[in-house]
């Protein structure tokens, strides 16, 4: 069996209770439901659902030096 890791998420009490009820109704564990969904996402079988707009991870902006064009233009001791 592959090594596993504990994965914690924060959800409301109401959402937890409803998810637990759903799992029990379908005779499956909550962990199995989540793990199966993750497997399906990773294999490309299922598109991500319920993703809120604006929650995507953003790429880090690259910093541009505003004085880059003039650096090296002056000689220390002569110009300043």
C-alpha positions in Angstrom: 0.0 0.0 0.0 1.3 3.5 -0.9 2.3 5.8 1.9 -0.6 8.2 2.7 -0.8 11.7 4.2 -3.4 13.3 6.3 -5.3 16.1 4.5 -7.3 18.6 6.5 -9.8 21.1 5.2 -12.0 23.7 6.8 -15.7 23.5 6.1 -18.8 24.7 8.1 -20.5 22.4 10.5 -23.6 22.4 8.3 -21.6 21.4 5.2 -19.8 18.7 7.2 -23.1 17.3 8.4 -24.7 17.3 5.0 -21.6 15.7 3.4 -21.5 13.0 6.1 -25.2 12.3 5.5 -24.6 12.1 1.7 -21.7 9.6 2.3 -23.8 7.4 4.7 -26.8 7.5 2.2 -24.5 6.2 -0.5 -22.7 3.7 1.7 -19.3 5.2 1.3 -16.9 7.0 3.6 -16.3 10.8 3.2 -12.6 10.1 2.8 -13.3 7.7 -0.1 -15.6 10.2 -1.8 -12.9 12.9 -1.6 -10.1 10.6 -2.7 -12.1 9.3 -5.6 -12.9 12.9 -6.7 -9.2 13.8 -6.5 -8.2 10.7 -8.5 -10.8 11.6 -11.2 -9.5 15.2 -11.4 -5.9 14.0 -11.7 -6.7 11.5 -14.5 -8.6 14.1 -16.5 -11.8 12.2 -16.4 -13.7 14.9 -14.5 -13.5 18.7 -14.9 -13.1 20.7 -11.7 -16.6 21.7 -10.4 -17.6 24.3 -7.9 -14.5 26.4 -8.4 -15.2 30.0 -7.5 -13.9 32.7 -9.9 -11.1 34.7 -8.4 -9.8 31.9 -6.2 -7.2 30.7 -8.8 -3.6 30.8 -7.7 -2.0 33.8 -9.4 1.4 33.9 -10.9 3.9 36.0 -9.0 4.5 39.4 -10.8 8.0 40.0 -12.0 9.6 43.1 -10.6 11.1 45.5 -13.2 13.6 48.1 -12.0 12.3 51.5 -13.2 15.9 52.8 -13.4 17.3 49.8 -15.3 17.6 51.8 -18.5 19.9 54.4 -16.9 21.9 52.3 -14.6 25.6 52.3 -15.6 25.2 55.6 -17.4 27.0 57.6 -14.7 30.5 57.1 -13.2 30.9 57.2 -9.4 33.3 60.0 -8.5 32.8 61.9 -11.7 29.1 62.4 -12.1 28.2 62.2 -8.4 
